[in-house]
């Protein structure tokens, strides 16, 4: 990408919800207000819980399609469009930053934005006029994901908004129970306090050190993008510069979303 700009972009971890997020009376406005308070990005780099592929894969860089990676929803959710420009320059920067001996990077040029990417972007940048690139998570190991985030950190000084998109708690049993399960509330409170205390060691070992961690995340892919975001912040010495921008619960799941920088 071209020469650095003066204002460093923050790094975000957001809870992305499901396609019905768009119908919620509160959440879309929270996402819109968040983006309105940010510097305008030159490009957006998305890391979503819904794309795991190794080696790390770079998605579409020209025409960027959508991946309707969900089932059983009303038809209108499959008609949502988001015709954002591709980001070939950003893709080349990502390749240069991540490629190293024994660390391959692959291109998957027909892989578009999954719902973890486009659902929040529709609310945050509805004009779809900012180039977007999605890359895969090649691992769920928090330490390795933090290292990927550290290597991507220079992009923040080039106007790139790095976004890890997951869900702060993610056990779909909550959808069947009604209300907010105790395990969801307990994990959310623990995660908030761990972030505020900058307790990186506890967060990296969250499945063992958090209350109800294995209930809040029976599989860890929705918490994993947080570590890419944390790595991008840590490289700039900004783990201390963080705040929860969105909190509360949606269908029993914690929608906590965090900004670093």
Backbone bond lengths (Angstrom), bond angles and torsions (degrees), N, CA, C in turn:
res aa  C-N    CA-C-N  psi(-1)  N-CA   C-N-CA  omega(-1)  CA-C   N-CA-C  phi
1 X - - - 1.460 - - 1.521 109.09 -
2 X 1.323 117.25 170.20 1.453 121.65 -173.66 1.519 110.68 -77.83
3 X 1.327 115.48 -175.34 1.453 122.22 -173.12 1.519 112.07 -54.45
4 X 1.339 113.85 149.73 1.452 119.97 -177.54 1.517 111.16 -64.14
5 X 1.318 115.25 150.12 1.451 120.62 173.83 1.518 107.91 -100.07
6 X 1.316 116.26 167.45 1.447 120.15 -172.98 1.529 112.32 -74.31
7 X 1.294 117.94 -37.19 1.457 120.23 -173.25 1.516 110.89 -92.24
8 X 1.330 115.67 116.95 1.459 120.61 178.26 1.522 109.83 -72.75
9 X 1.330 115.96 134.77 1.457 120.47 176.61 1.526 109.88 -76.55
10 X 1.326 117.44 145.91 1.460 119.04 171.92 1.521 110.26 -69.37
11 X 1.324 115.21 172.99 1.468 122.37 172.24 1.521 107.00 -119.43
12 X 1.333 116.76 137.15 1.455 121.28 -171.70 1.526 111.53 -120.47
13 X 1.325 114.74 144.55 1.454 121.25 161.80 1.519 106.32 -119.62
14 X 1.318 116.33 122.94 1.462 118.54 -179.39 1.516 110.68 -127.12
15 X 1.318 113.75 150.49 1.458 120.91 170.72 1.524 107.48 -87.45
16 X 1.327 116.01 123.91 1.467 118.48 -167.30 1.523 114.96 -96.31
17 X 1.317 117.40 -11.81 1.453 117.12 179.63 1.521 112.54 68.48
18 X 1.292 115.64 -166.07 1.459 124.16 176.47 1.527 107.29 -118.16
19 X 1.336 118.96 174.68 1.468 118.99 -179.80 1.524 115.35 -49.85
20 X 1.358 120.90 -35.41 1.468 119.23 178.43 1.530 114.90 -66.63
21 X 1.333 118.50 -5.48 1.467 120.08 173.18 1.519 110.33 -49.14
22 X 1.329 116.74 -37.47 1.467 120.61 -176.96 1.523 112.56 -60.18
23 X 1.319 117.46 -21.92 1.463 121.34 -177.66 1.523 112.68 -96.54
24 X 1.316 117.26 -3.19 1.460 120.20 -179.39 1.527 109.41 -70.50
25 X 1.329 118.76 140.73 1.469 119.97 -177.66 1.523 114.31 -73.49
26 X 1.325 118.54 -14.84 1.464 121.37 -173.61 1.526 113.20 -117.44
27 X 1.325 116.48 -47.94 1.459 121.04 -167.38 1.533 114.19 -60.44
28 X 1.324 120.97 -44.70 1.470 118.96 178.72 1.525 112.71 -56.66
29 X 1.334 117.35 -39.63 1.448 120.24 178.44 1.514 112.60 -66.26
30 X 1.329 117.24 -34.49 1.470 120.16 176.98 1.525 110.79 -65.12
31 X 1.319 116.70 -42.84 1.464 120.12 178.63 1.526 111.15 -66.00
32 X 1.324 116.83 -41.60 1.464 120.68 179.66 1.521 111.02 -64.02
33 X 1.330 117.16 -41.91 1.464 120.20 179.09 1.521 110.68 -65.36
34 X 1.320 117.07 -36.75 1.465 120.87 178.76 1.525 110.33 -61.54
35 X 1.314 117.14 -51.46 1.466 119.73 -177.77 1.523 111.60 -65.69
36 X 1.331 116.97 -33.20 1.469 119.75 179.65 1.521 111.80 -64.50
37 X 1.322 117.33 -25.51 1.447 121.09 179.80 1.511 114.61 -90.53
38 X 1.338 117.50 0.62 1.460 121.54 -179.57 1.526 110.43 -96.88
39 X 1.338 117.87 154.79 1.468 118.74 167.06 1.528 109.17 -59.08
40 X 1.316 115.62 150.16 1.471 118.14 -179.75 1.526 109.67 -73.12
41 X 1.332 117.43 124.59 1.463 119.85 -179.60 1.528 111.65 -73.20
42 X 1.330 115.26 150.53 1.466 120.37 167.99 1.521 110.74 -79.12
43 X 1.330 115.81 -28.97 1.460 121.83 177.84 1.519 107.26 -160.31
44 X 1.338 115.54 163.80 1.458 121.98 -179.25 1.522 108.07 -125.55
45 X 1.334 115.52 130.66 1.458 121.83 175.85 1.522 108.16 -110.49
46 X 1.326 116.49 116.65 1.463 122.77 -175.82 1.527 110.66 -104.75
47 X 1.337 115.00 133.45 1.465 122.57 170.40 1.519 105.94 -122.13
48 X 1.320 117.04 110.80 1.461 122.22 -172.20 1.516 111.29 -108.76
49 X 1.331 114.88 147.46 1.464 121.04 174.26 1.523 112.42 -59.54
50 X 1.320 117.36 -18.22 1.456 120.65 -171.82 1.523 114.24 -97.74
51 X 1.335 116.12 11.27 1.466 117.57 172.48 1.516 109.21 -134.01
52 X 1.309 114.91 99.08 1.456 122.57 172.71 1.522 107.59 -107.93
53 X 1.296 116.52 120.60 1.465 120.34 178.06 1.518 108.25 -158.55
54 X 1.321 114.68 133.30 1.458 120.95 177.06 1.527 109.24 -123.24
55 X 1.352 116.43 141.72 1.457 126.31 -3.68 1.526 111.37 -65.87
56 X 1.328 115.39 169.14 1.460 119.80 -177.98 1.521 110.31 -50.30
57 X 1.329 115.56 130.99 1.454 121.68 -174.59 1.518 110.66 -113.46
58 X 1.310 115.77 141.76 1.463 124.07 175.66 1.519 107.43 -103.83
59 X 1.329 115.80 126.51 1.450 120.62 -175.88 1.524 113.40 -82.32
60 X 1.316 115.24 -162.83 1.465 122.71 -174.50 1.526 111.04 -56.58
61 X 1.322 115.85 137.71 1.464 120.87 -178.79 1.515 113.16 -120.44
62 X 1.301 118.99 -6.35 1.467 121.64 178.87 1.535 107.72 -110.23
63 X 1.317 118.14 -101.04 1.465 120.40 169.13 1.522 107.90 -75.45
64 X 1.335 116.34 129.37 1.464 120.10 -174.04 1.535 108.88 -110.63
65 X 1.320 117.92 101.78 1.476 120.48 -179.30 1.524 110.68 -77.29
66 X 1.313 115.78 174.20 1.457 122.08 173.07 1.523 109.37 -106.47
67 X 1.331 114.34 147.67 1.457 121.54 175.97 1.524 107.03 -110.17
68 X 1.331 116.56 111.41 1.467 120.72 -179.41 1.533 107.49 -86.71
69 X 1.314 114.44 78.13 1.464 121.41 -169.98 1.528 111.20 -92.27
70 X 1.321 115.96 55.34 1.463 121.62 179.15 1.529 107.53 -152.18
71 X 1.320 115.01 160.78 1.455 119.69 -172.08 1.529 110.11 -136.00
72 X 1.337 115.57 147.00 1.442 121.03 172.29 1.516 116.01 82.33
73 X 1.330 117.60 13.12 1.460 121.27 179.36 1.528 109.80 -93.97
74 X 1.331 118.04 160.48 1.464 120.39 175.29 1.529 111.74 -57.34
75 X 1.315 115.38 152.70 1.458 121.84 -172.05 1.517 113.14 -57.45
76 X 1.344 118.89 -34.00 1.465 118.57 -173.34 1.526 112.91 -65.81
77 X 1.334 117.68 -20.57 1.470 118.83 177.20 1.523 111.83 -71.27
78 X 1.322 116.85 -21.24 1.459 121.02 178.89 1.532 111.64 -88.85
79 X 1.324 116.65 0.00 1.462 120.59 178.38 1.522 112.70 -105.42
80 X 1.317 116.33 -0.26 1.466 120.00 177.40 1.526 109.35 -62.95
81 X 1.316 116.55 138.12 1.458 121.07 177.20 1.527 109.62 -122.26
82 X 1.323 115.19 155.77 1.468 121.26 175.23 1.520 106.22 -155.47
83 X 1.326 115.61 92.38 1.468 121.23 -170.17 1.527 110.28 -95.02
84 X 1.324 115.04 62.53 1.465 120.33 179.35 1.526 110.35 -73.66
85 X 1.330 116.91 149.06 1.465 119.30 175.21 1.524 110.54 -65.78
86 X 1.318 115.37 152.29 1.455 120.18 172.14 1.520 111.18 -73.62
87 X 1.322 115.61 169.98 1.466 120.83 -176.08 1.525 110.44 -133.59
88 X 1.345 117.56 66.83 1.469 119.06 -177.48 1.524 113.52 -63.51
89 X 1.333 118.24 -33.86 1.468 119.45 178.02 1.520 110.85 -66.15
90 X 1.323 116.38 -40.93 1.455 120.22 177.34 1.525 110.04 -63.70
91 X 1.311 117.41 -41.02 1.464 120.44 178.56 1.520 110.85 -58.55
92 X 1.320 116.87 -42.13 1.460 119.81 179.47 1.523 110.96 -66.05
93 X 1.315 117.27 -38.07 1.470 120.12 176.25 1.514 111.39 -63.88
94 X 1.330 116.62 -41.46 1.462 120.34 178.00 1.523 110.26 -61.49
95 X 1.320 117.31 -43.88 1.462 120.25 178.21 1.524 110.84 -57.39
96 X 1.317 116.78 -46.88 1.463 120.29 -177.66 1.520 112.11 -64.82
97 X 1.327 116.83 -37.94 1.460 120.28 -177.33 1.522 112.40 -74.29
98 X 1.328 117.61 -31.71 1.453 120.49 -172.22 1.519 113.80 -98.96
99 X 1.318 117.58 -24.76 1.457 118.18 -177.29 1.526 110.05 -71.27
100 X 1.311 114.15 133.50 1.456 121.85 177.61 1.520 106.55 -156.03
101 X 1.332 118.13 162.44 1.469 119.26 177.72 1.525 111.48 -54.24
102 X 1.320 115.74 125.43 1.452 120.37 -179.76 1.509 114.99 79.48
103 X 1.336 118.11 3.71 1.467 121.68 -179.93 1.532 107.53 -124.14
104 X 1.320 118.44 81.48 1.460 120.33 -176.52 1.519 112.20 -74.12
105 X 1.315 114.50 154.56 1.460 123.35 173.82 1.515 106.88 -127.38
106 X 1.324 117.25 133.82 1.457 120.19 -179.13 1.518 110.64 -117.08
107 X 1.318 115.83 159.12 1.456 122.60 175.95 1.529 109.33 -107.38
108 X 1.335 114.88 132.73 1.469 121.17 174.68 1.520 105.80 -124.98
109 X 1.334 117.43 80.85 1.466 121.22 -166.37 1.517 115.57 -68.00
110 X 1.341 118.52 -13.90 1.463 119.19 178.96 1.527 112.10 -100.50
111 X 1.338 117.72 6.93 1.458 120.58 -178.42 1.525 109.57 -91.13
112 X 1.332 115.24 116.54 1.456 120.13 -176.84 1.511 113.06 -95.13
113 X 1.333 115.60 -157.93 1.457 123.04 -177.49 1.521 110.04 -86.98
114 X 1.329 117.28 122.48 1.454 119.99 175.61 1.522 109.91 -82.19
115 X 1.344 116.61 178.87 1.465 118.06 -172.85 1.527 111.87 -68.25
116 X 1.337 117.72 -22.29 1.454 118.91 174.36 1.510 112.89 -66.33
117 X 1.326 116.65 -21.52 1.461 121.48 177.89 1.526 112.02 -96.04
118 X 1.335 116.93 -52.97 1.460 117.04 -170.10 1.522 113.92 -80.80
119 X 1.342 118.50 -28.38 1.471 118.74 -179.19 1.539 110.61 -58.88
120 X 1.343 120.62 -51.26 1.468 118.36 176.94 1.517 113.32 -69.08
121 X 1.338 118.14 -34.24 1.460 119.43 -178.52 1.526 112.23 -64.87
122 X 1.330 117.34 -34.25 1.464 120.02 177.16 1.528 110.59 -58.43
123 X 1.325 116.75 -35.89 1.467 120.63 -179.64 1.525 112.16 -82.53
124 X 1.330 117.14 -34.10 1.468 120.72 -173.97 1.520 112.66 -85.78
125 X 1.321 116.90 -39.34 1.466 121.92 -178.39 1.534 108.64 -133.99
126 X 1.339 116.53 69.67 1.467 120.43 -171.18 1.522 114.22 -65.23
127 X 1.328 117.88 -19.93 1.462 119.34 179.22 1.531 112.21 -72.35
128 X 1.321 117.52 -15.03 1.469 122.43 178.82 1.525 111.24 53.78
129 X 1.327 115.43 41.19 1.467 119.68 -176.51 1.523 112.61 -112.30
130 X 1.331 117.68 13.09 1.462 122.06 177.27 1.523 108.08 -111.85
131 X 1.328 119.00 129.04 1.470 120.54 178.85 1.527 111.37 -57.55
132 X 1.332 115.70 137.54 1.459 121.85 -177.03 1.522 109.28 -128.29
133 X 1.330 115.09 138.02 1.459 121.99 173.88 1.521 108.08 -131.20
134 X 1.328 116.71 134.74 1.457 120.58 173.37 1.516 109.08 -111.31
135 X 1.336 114.88 139.13 1.460 120.80 174.09 1.522 108.45 -123.80
136 X 1.314 115.75 157.63 1.457 120.49 -177.10 1.522 111.53 -84.97
137 X 1.333 114.83 162.99 1.460 121.17 165.98 1.530 107.29 -92.79
138 X 1.337 117.44 117.08 1.467 118.91 -178.49 1.523 113.03 -83.45
139 X 1.320 117.44 -4.35 1.454 122.95 -177.33 1.524 108.13 -159.40
140 X 1.323 116.53 161.70 1.464 121.09 170.72 1.522 111.30 -106.89
141 X 1.316 117.42 6.23 1.461 121.45 179.54 1.525 109.83 -71.19
142 X 1.341 118.45 117.16 1.464 119.95 -175.93 1.530 114.03 -57.57
143 X 1.335 117.36 -37.94 1.471 119.97 -178.24 1.525 110.08 -65.26
144 X 1.316 117.23 -43.75 1.466 120.41 179.92 1.524 111.26 -68.07
145 X 1.330 117.15 -36.53 1.462 119.67 178.14 1.519 111.34 -67.35
146 X 1.332 117.41 -37.94 1.459 119.17 175.69 1.528 111.16 -61.56
147 X 1.314 116.18 -38.54 1.467 119.25 179.59 1.531 110.80 -66.18
148 X 1.328 117.24 -38.64 1.467 119.59 175.18 1.522 109.26 -60.34
149 X 1.332 117.12 -44.74 1.457 120.07 178.55 1.521 112.19 -60.53
150 X 1.325 117.42 -40.22 1.472 120.15 178.44 1.529 111.01 -61.79
151 X 1.321 116.14 -39.87 1.461 119.38 -178.35 1.524 111.97 -71.72
152 X 1.327 115.84 -27.16 1.465 119.62 178.19 1.529 112.65 -83.77
153 X 1.310 117.39 -12.52 1.466 121.81 -172.33 1.526 114.91 -53.89
154 X 1.343 121.06 -36.19 1.466 119.09 -179.95 1.525 114.06 -57.52
155 X 1.327 117.13 -23.19 1.464 119.49 179.07 1.521 111.84 -61.99
156 X 1.321 117.16 -27.90 1.468 119.88 -179.04 1.528 111.21 -61.35
157 X 1.320 116.69 -31.27 1.464 120.47 178.88 1.521 112.54 -81.34
158 X 1.320 116.59 -1.70 1.458 122.03 176.65 1.522 111.34 -109.24
159 X 1.311 116.18 15.40 1.456 119.85 176.23 1.502 114.94 86.12
160 X 1.339 117.86 16.68 1.464 121.25 -178.13 1.524 109.57 -96.37
161 X 1.319 116.12 128.08 1.453 122.96 174.50 1.522 108.04 -88.91
162 X 1.334 116.59 113.06 1.461 121.89 178.24 1.519 108.05 -91.48
163 X 1.329 116.17 124.62 1.465 121.97 -174.95 1.517 109.66 -126.87
164 X 1.328 116.24 118.34 1.451 121.67 167.80 1.518 108.16 -93.47
165 X 1.316 117.14 123.96 1.466 121.63 -172.47 1.519 109.86 -117.78
166 X 1.338 115.83 114.60 1.459 120.44 179.53 1.513 110.82 -145.18
167 X 1.318 115.70 -133.00 1.469 122.40 174.67 1.521 105.58 -158.66
168 X 1.342 117.25 130.07 1.461 120.55 -170.26 1.526 111.51 -65.68
169 X 1.308 118.51 -32.34 1.464 121.65 162.17 1.519 107.19 -129.65
170 X 1.333 116.10 146.63 1.466 118.21 -175.06 1.519 110.12 -153.15
171 X 1.311 114.28 88.56 1.455 122.49 172.56 1.518 104.98 -138.83
172 X 1.314 116.37 110.42 1.461 119.91 -171.17 1.527 112.86 -68.91
173 X 1.336 116.98 -5.36 1.460 118.73 171.50 1.517 111.22 -60.22
174 X 1.346 116.59 -26.89 1.473 120.47 179.39 1.519 111.04 -61.38
175 X 1.318 117.58 -31.90 1.454 120.80 -177.97 1.526 111.18 -66.67
176 X 1.329 116.16 -25.26 1.457 120.48 -178.18 1.530 112.39 -92.49
177 X 1.342 115.97 -17.80 1.460 118.86 -173.37 1.521 112.94 -85.81
178 X 1.306 117.32 -31.69 1.458 120.40 -173.40 1.518 110.71 78.76
179 X 1.322 116.27 146.70 1.455 120.08 -177.16 1.518 111.59 71.74
180 X 1.327 116.20 -168.21 1.458 121.98 178.87 1.521 108.65 -107.18
181 X 1.326 117.94 112.74 1.464 119.66 -179.84 1.530 111.31 -62.43
182 X 1.320 116.13 150.84 1.461 120.59 -179.99 1.517 111.49 -58.65
183 X 1.341 116.62 -38.77 1.462 118.28 -177.99 1.527 111.62 -64.61
184 X 1.309 117.96 -33.14 1.459 120.88 179.65 1.527 110.46 -70.05
185 X 1.335 116.15 -44.99 1.465 120.18 178.82 1.521 111.57 -65.17
186 X 1.329 116.69 -40.37 1.467 120.30 -178.42 1.525 111.04 -66.64
187 X 1.326 116.70 -43.66 1.464 118.87 179.64 1.518 110.84 -66.67
188 X 1.313 117.21 -41.22 1.468 120.46 179.35 1.524 110.82 -60.32
189 X 1.322 117.22 -43.46 1.463 120.32 179.33 1.524 110.82 -65.81
190 X 1.320 116.47 -42.35 1.471 119.78 177.40 1.528 110.80 -62.12
191 X 1.323 116.88 -45.83 1.459 120.23 -179.29 1.513 112.21 -62.30
192 X 1.337 116.54 -41.45 1.470 119.66 177.22 1.518 110.93 -59.37
193 X 1.331 116.66 -46.73 1.456 119.84 -177.90 1.531 111.54 -68.20
194 X 1.328 117.48 -37.26 1.463 120.08 178.22 1.527 111.02 -65.37
195 X 1.322 117.05 -40.50 1.463 120.25 177.10 1.526 110.76 -64.69
196 X 1.320 116.78 -45.84 1.460 119.96 -178.89 1.525 111.43 -63.27
197 X 1.348 117.05 -33.11 1.464 121.58 178.92 1.520 112.38 -84.42
198 X 1.326 117.49 -3.50 1.470 122.81 -177.69 1.528 109.61 56.66
199 X 1.328 116.68 39.19 1.455 121.85 -178.11 1.526 108.94 -86.48
200 X 1.317 114.75 78.44 1.461 120.64 -175.19 1.520 110.84 -63.26
201 X 1.334 116.90 -40.58 1.466 119.67 -178.30 1.526 111.13 -60.06
202 X 1.327 116.85 -42.02 1.465 119.80 179.33 1.520 110.85 -66.63
203 X 1.324 116.85 -41.84 1.461 119.81 -179.64 1.532 111.15 -64.48
204 X 1.320 116.91 -40.67 1.460 119.83 179.22 1.531 111.62 -63.02
205 X 1.322 116.94 -29.59 1.460 122.18 -178.39 1.529 110.12 -109.56
206 X 1.330 116.16 37.89 1.469 120.74 -169.40 1.513 113.51 -63.07
207 X 1.321 119.05 -29.12 1.466 119.19 -177.40 1.522 111.73 -66.54
208 X 1.342 116.92 -25.05 1.468 120.27 -179.40 1.526 113.04 -104.95
209 X 1.337 116.81 -27.55 1.459 119.07 -171.94 1.525 113.49 -98.75
210 X 1.298 117.33 -8.42 1.465 120.02 179.67 1.520 110.03 -99.73
211 X 1.339 117.07 152.98 1.460 119.19 172.09 1.526 109.52 -71.61
212 X 1.292 115.46 134.12 1.471 120.66 175.08 1.522 112.92 60.50
213 X 1.341 116.99 25.70 1.458 119.21 -177.35 1.508 113.75 -59.26
214 X 1.323 117.32 -39.18 1.456 119.69 -177.68 1.525 112.17 -76.89
215 X 1.332 116.94 -19.69 1.457 119.57 171.73 1.526 111.00 -81.84
216 X 1.320 116.24 -39.82 1.462 119.89 179.30 1.521 111.57 -67.22
217 X 1.340 116.40 -30.08 1.472 121.44 -179.17 1.527 109.03 -141.47
218 X 1.354 117.56 78.19 1.468 119.78 176.83 1.523 111.56 -55.99
219 X 1.323 115.31 -32.88 1.455 123.26 168.08 1.520 105.25 -128.56
220 X 1.333 117.51 145.78 1.465 119.61 -163.08 1.522 114.99 -96.91
221 X 1.327 117.78 8.36 1.472 119.10 -171.98 1.523 113.59 -64.36
222 X 1.339 118.61 -24.48 1.466 118.86 -178.06 1.532 113.16 -84.96
223 X 1.315 117.48 -18.14 1.465 120.42 173.07 1.526 110.41 -90.19
224 X 1.315 116.63 -25.40 1.463 121.94 -172.98 1.527 114.40 -56.32
225 X 1.352 120.81 -39.93 1.470 118.34 -178.96 1.527 113.74 -60.31
226 X 1.341 117.22 -21.98 1.465 119.05 176.63 1.517 111.12 -56.57
227 X 1.318 117.77 -34.07 1.458 119.90 -174.43 1.519 112.27 -74.51
228 X 1.325 117.64 -29.91 1.472 119.54 172.05 1.529 109.15 -63.90
229 X 1.326 116.09 -45.25 1.457 120.47 178.34 1.522 110.98 -61.28
230 X 1.337 117.12 -44.36 1.461 120.42 179.53 1.525 111.46 -62.78
231 X 1.321 116.87 -38.74 1.454 119.37 177.50 1.517 112.26 -63.27
232 X 1.334 116.09 -41.47 1.466 120.19 178.79 1.519 111.28 -65.20
233 X 1.335 116.92 -29.23 1.458 120.75 176.38 1.520 111.43 -80.12
234 X 1.334 116.68 -41.15 1.461 121.44 -176.92 1.521 111.28 -62.22
235 X 1.315 117.35 -38.47 1.461 120.45 -179.23 1.520 112.16 -62.07
236 X 1.330 116.07 -27.14 1.463 121.01 178.89 1.528 111.89 -98.27
237 X 1.333 116.98 8.71 1.453 120.50 -179.00 1.513 113.49 65.89
238 X 1.345 116.59 33.35 1.460 120.09 -172.97 1.523 113.58 -117.79
239 X 1.321 118.09 20.78 1.459 117.84 174.04 1.524 111.25 -63.38
240 X 1.328 116.22 -25.46 1.466 119.77 178.06 1.521 112.62 -78.11
241 X 1.326 116.61 -15.01 1.468 120.48 -176.60 1.523 107.45 -102.49
242 X 1.317 115.54 77.58 1.463 119.00 -176.12 1.512 110.50 -143.88
243 X 1.325 113.89 154.72 1.466 120.48 178.72 1.510 109.34 -154.40
244 X 1.331 115.42 147.74 1.459 120.62 170.33 1.522 108.02 -81.10
245 X 1.315 115.97 118.75 1.464 121.39 -177.31 1.524 110.74 -90.93
246 X 1.314 117.18 -35.07 1.462 123.32 179.52 1.524 107.15 -128.54
247 X 1.336 116.01 137.53 1.453 119.48 173.54 1.524 108.47 -141.24
248 X 1.307 116.86 -167.43 1.458 120.36 -176.07 1.517 111.29 94.83
249 X 1.321 115.43 -169.68 1.463 121.05 -171.95 1.529 110.25 -133.49
250 X 1.310 114.68 150.63 1.464 122.64 178.32 1.520 107.24 -133.72
251 X 1.315 116.17 112.16 1.461 121.71 -178.17 1.528 111.16 54.58
252 X 1.333 115.00 36.98 1.455 121.10 176.19 1.507 115.66 89.24
253 X 1.320 117.90 -7.58 1.459 121.84 -178.19 1.529 110.28 -103.52
254 X 1.333 115.89 141.40 1.459 120.81 -178.91 1.518 110.43 -73.98
255 X 1.322 116.68 126.20 1.466 120.57 -178.49 1.526 111.82 -102.50
256 X 1.337 116.89 22.84 1.463 121.08 -179.67 1.528 110.84 -52.58
257 X 1.320 115.11 132.62 1.465 122.15 -178.74 1.526 107.87 -135.32
258 X 1.327 116.43 137.68 1.458 121.85 -164.30 1.517 110.26 -127.54
259 X 1.335 115.22 140.79 1.463 122.59 175.79 1.517 109.75 -115.93
260 X 1.324 115.95 131.08 1.455 122.79 172.97 1.527 108.42 -110.53
261 X 1.323 115.73 133.32 1.457 119.64 178.65 1.520 112.25 88.52
